[in-house]
């Protein structure tokens, strides 16, 4: 059994990432979309009144250029539209079309099913501690990187 915590942590995180990407990829393949598309669709679904590109980038912690490409693809596919009020495009909100709403709800339901399946038999209190610890580890890694730059 491995006793090096960093080795256990890094290999476990890598395994989780592969599993999440695989499961997300299966669902998104049904719609011919990518993982970033799922993230943006679900963020807009959960928002109240749509989100701007800046808000999507900040909430999803992804590059604004990537958000721009993603939203262009989603608009082209008819899943979202930009609410260009008074002909202004800057800082306008992206909103779901009826088709986009159906897809976003389906993706969101799939994510919920996966979350329920992988957290079965784990008490809610343990999950709370796990996520608090995970967030703290992320913060600590970010701080370590910042201090080394």
C-alpha positions, 0 to 999 in steps of 0.5 A, spaced: 500 500 500 502 506 498 503 511 504 506 517 500 500 522 501 502 526 495 503 520 490 496 518 493 493 525 492 496 526 485 494 519 482 487 519 485 486 526 482 488 524 475 484 518 476 478 522 478 479 527 472 479 521 467 473 518 470 469 525 469 472 527 462 469 520 460 462 520 463 462 528 461 464 526 454 459 520 453 453 525 455 456 531 450 457 526 444 449 525 444 449 532 442 456 533 438 458 538 444 465 538 448 466 538 456 466 546 456 460 546 452 456 542 458 459 547 463 457 553 460 450 550 458 449 548 466 452 555 468 447 559 464 441 554 466 443 555 473 443 563 472 437 568 473 437 571 467 443 569 463 450 570 463 456 575 460 462 572 457 466 575 463 461 572 468 462 565 464 469 565 464 470 567 472 465 562 474 467 556 470 475 558 471 476 558 464 479 563 459 475 568 456 477 566 449 475 559 450 468 562 453 468 566 446 469 560 442 464 555 446 459 561 446 460 561 438 459 554 437 453 554 442 450 559 438 451 556 431 448 550 434 442 554 436 443 552 444 444 559 446 443 566 443 446 573 446 441 578 448 443 584 444 439 589 447 439 596 443 444 593 438 449 593 443 454 586 443 458 588 449 457 585 456 450 582 453 448 576 457 447 569 453 441 566 454 438 559 453 434 557 447 428 552 448 433 547 445 438 549 449 434 549 455 432 542 453 439 540 452 442 543 459 436 540 463 438 533 460 446 534 461 444 537 468 440 531 470 446 526 468 451 530 472 446 529 478 445 522 477 453 521 476 454 525 483 448 521 486 452 514 484 459 516 486 457 519 493 452 513 495 454 510 501 457 516 503 454 520 509 453 528 507 457 530 513 463 526 510 462 529 503 462 536 506 468 535 510 471 532 503 469 538 499 471 543 504 478 540 505 479 539 497 477 547 496 483 548 502 488 544 498 486 548 491 487 554 495 494 552 498 496 549 491 494 556 488 498 560 494 504 555 493 504 556 485 503 564 486 509 564 491 514 560 487 513 565 481 
